[in-house]
Amino acid sequence: VVLVAAPTIYLVRKFGKKEVTMIALPFSSLMFFLLFFLHTTNPWVYVTLMFFATIGYSVFNVIVWALITDVIDAHQYNTGLREDGTVYGLNSFARKVAQAFSGGIGGFMLAFIGYQSSTVGGAMQSEVVQERIYMISNLLPAVLFLVAALILMFGYPMNKKTTDRIARELREERERMQVKI
């Protein structure tokens, strides 16, 4: 995330948060699809493609908190109420619930694909289980990053033009309120 923060900020200022995210998430998805379909056993190829996949979702991780502020601004614009605490509180709650579930999902998925654990070590995994682990590690993120991009593309209306307009109108409203006081 640290490596992509400065370039991400520049790109967001130039193109917009949603617009940059619409490149970053599909890029990560593409890298994971490449990993899955190439099915490489070369660790250098795998790590290189994984590095590029990481860049895409790291860009999203930098942007995601700024998307929340856009939602807060849009809410204020539409309702006249500024409810930062409510929005951040709901987001925090949703993240905590998701993190609670995600802790068990990995174990559930391993059990589902037939992974054999051992308390003393040395458990050998069948070829089928190894293939399924590779699939979970690459195909699942590829699909989920693509789904996330599609949700943002079609379900999140806050493009650069819209966010700039809302920010400008809210700023003008604040300036008018200061003049009245």
C-alpha positions as CSV (number, residue, x, y, z in Angstrom):
1,V,0.0,0.0,0.0
2,V,2.8,2.4,0.8
3,L,4.3,2.0,-2.6
4,V,1.1,3.0,-4.4
5,A,-0.2,5.7,-2.1
6,A,1.5,8.7,-3.8
7,P,0.8,7.6,-7.4
8,T,-2.8,6.8,-6.4
9,I,-3.3,10.3,-4.9
10,Y,-2.0,11.8,-8.1
11,L,-4.3,9.6,-10.3
12,V,-7.3,10.3,-8.1
13,R,-6.8,14.0,-8.4
14,K,-6.5,13.8,-12.1
15,F,-9.2,11.2,-13.0
16,G,-11.4,10.6,-9.9
17,K,-11.7,7.9,-7.2
18,K,-14.3,5.8,-9.0
19,E,-12.5,6.0,-12.3
20,V,-9.1,4.9,-10.8
21,T,-10.9,2.1,-9.0
22,M,-12.5,1.0,-12.2
23,I,-9.0,0.4,-13.6
24,A,-7.3,-1.0,-10.4
25,L,-9.9,-3.7,-9.5
26,P,-10.2,-5.2,-13.0
27,F,-6.4,-5.1,-13.2
28,S,-6.1,-7.2,-10.1
29,S,-8.8,-9.5,-11.4
30,L,-6.9,-9.9,-14.6
31,M,-3.7,-10.8,-12.8
32,F,-5.4,-13.4,-10.7
33,F,-7.1,-14.9,-13.8
34,L,-3.7,-15.1,-15.5
35,L,-2.3,-16.9,-12.4
36,F,-5.2,-19.3,-12.5
37,F,-5.1,-20.1,-16.2
38,L,-1.3,-20.1,-16.6
39,H,-1.2,-22.5,-13.6
40,T,2.5,-21.8,-13.3
41,T,4.7,-23.9,-11.1
42,N,7.5,-21.3,-11.5
43,P,7.7,-19.4,-8.2
44,W,9.2,-16.3,-9.9
45,V,6.4,-16.1,-12.4
46,Y,3.8,-16.6,-9.6
47,V,5.4,-14.0,-7.3
48,T,5.7,-11.5,-10.2
49,L,2.1,-11.8,-11.2
50,M,1.0,-11.7,-7.6
51,F,3.0,-8.5,-7.1
52,F,1.1,-6.9,-9.9
53,A,-2.2,-8.2,-8.6
54,T,-1.4,-6.7,-5.2
55,I,-0.8,-3.3,-6.8
56,G,-4.4,-3.2,-8.1
57,Y,-6.1,-4.0,-4.8
58,S,-3.6,-1.8,-2.9
59,V,-4.8,1.1,-5.0
60,F,-8.4,0.2,-4.0
61,N,-7.3,0.0,-0.3
62,V,-5.9,3.6,-0.5
63,I,-9.1,4.9,-2.2
64,V,-11.8,3.0,-0.2
65,W,-11.8,5.4,2.8
66,A,-12.1,8.4,0.5
67,L,-15.2,6.8,-1.1
68,I,-16.8,6.8,2.3
69,T,-16.3,10.6,2.6
70,D,-18.0,11.0,-0.8
71,V,-21.0,9.0,0.5
72,I,-21.1,11.4,3.5
73,D,-21.0,14.4,1.2
74,A,-23.7,12.9,-1.0
75,H,-25.9,12.2,2.0
76,Q,-25.4,15.8,3.2
77,Y,-26.2,17.1,-0.3
78,N,-29.4,15.1,-0.5
79,T,-30.7,15.5,3.1
80,G,-29.1,18.6,4.4
81,L,-27.7,16.5,7.3
82,R,-24.0,15.8,7.9
83,E,-23.8,12.4,9.6
84,D,-20.2,11.4,9.6
85,G,-20.4,9.4,12.8
86,T,-23.4,7.4,11.6
87,V,-21.8,6.5,8.3
88,Y,-18.4,5.6,9.8
89,G,-20.1,3.7,12.5
90,L,-22.1,1.6,10.1
91,N,-19.0,1.0,8.0
92,S,-17.0,0.0,11.0
93,F,-19.8,-2.4,12.2
94,A,-20.0,-4.0,8.7
95,R,-16.3,-4.4,8.5
96,K,-16.2,-6.0,12.0
97,V,-18.9,-8.5,11.0
98,A,-17.2,-9.3,7.7
99,Q,-13.9,-9.8,9.6
100,A,-15.5,-12.1,12.1
101,F,-16.9,-14.3,9.3
102,S,-13.7,-14.2,7.2
103,G,-11.8,-15.7,10.1
104,G,-13.7,-18.9,9.7
105,I,-14.3,-18.9,6.0
106,G,-10.7,-20.0,5.2
107,G,-11.0,-23.0,7.5
108,F,-14.4,-23.9,6.1
109,M,-13.1,-23.7,2.5
110,L,-10.2,-25.9,3.3
111,A,-12.4,-28.5,5.0
112,F,-14.8,-28.3,2.0
113,I,-12.1,-29.1,-0.6
114,G,-10.9,-32.1,1.4
115,Y,-7.8,-30.6,3.1
116,Q,-6.3,-33.1,5.6
117,S,-4.7,-31.4,8.7
118,S,-2.3,-33.1,11.0
119,T,-1.4,-32.1,14.6
120,V,2.0,-33.8,14.2
121,G,2.9,-32.6,10.7
122,G,3.5,-34.5,7.6
123,A,0.0,-34.7,6.3
124,M,0.1,-35.1,2.5
125,Q,-2.5,-33.5,0.3
126,S,-3.9,-35.2,-2.7
127,E,-3.3,-33.8,-6.2
128,V,-7.0,-32.8,-6.2
129,V,-6.8,-30.9,-3.0
130,Q,-3.6,-29.1,-4.2
131,E,-5.5,-28.1,-7.4
132,R,-8.4,-26.8,-5.3
133,I,-6.1,-24.8,-3.1
134,Y,-4.6,-23.2,-6.2
135,M,-8.1,-22.5,-7.5
136,I,-9.2,-20.9,-4.2
137,S,-6.0,-18.8,-4.1
138,N,-6.4,-17.4,-7.6
139,L,-9.8,-17.9,-9.2
140,L,-11.8,-16.8,-6.2
141,P,-10.0,-13.4,-5.9
142,A,-10.2,-13.0,-9.7
143,V,-13.9,-13.4,-9.6
144,L,-14.5,-11.4,-6.4
145,F,-12.4,-8.4,-7.6
146,L,-14.3,-8.4,-10.9
147,V,-17.7,-8.5,-9.0
148,A,-16.5,-5.6,-6.8
149,A,-15.6,-3.6,-9.9
150,L,-19.0,-4.3,-11.4
151,I,-20.8,-3.3,-8.3
152,L,-18.9,0.0,-8.1
153,M,-19.3,0.5,-11.9
154,F,-23.1,0.0,-11.9
155,G,-24.1,0.6,-8.3
156,Y,-22.0,3.6,-7.2
157,P,-22.9,6.8,-9.0
158,M,-20.2,9.0,-7.5
159,N,-17.9,9.7,-10.4
160,K,-15.4,12.6,-10.5
161,K,-17.9,15.0,-12.2
162,T,-20.5,14.2,-9.5
163,T,-18.2,14.4,-6.5
164,D,-16.6,17.6,-7.8
165,R,-20.1,19.2,-8.3
166,I,-21.3,18.1,-4.8
167,A,-18.1,19.3,-3.1
168,R,-18.4,22.7,-4.9
169,E,-22.1,23.1,-4.0
170,L,-21.5,22.1,-0.3
171,R,-18.5,24.5,-0.1
172,E,-20.7,27.3,-1.6
173,E,-23.4,26.5,0.9
174,R,-20.9,26.7,3.8
175,E,-19.7,30.1,2.5
176,R,-23.2,31.4,2.3
177,M,-23.8,30.3,5.9
178,Q,-20.7,32.1,7.1
179,V,-21.9,35.3,5.4
180,K,-25.2,35.1,7.3
181,I,-23.5,34.8,10.7
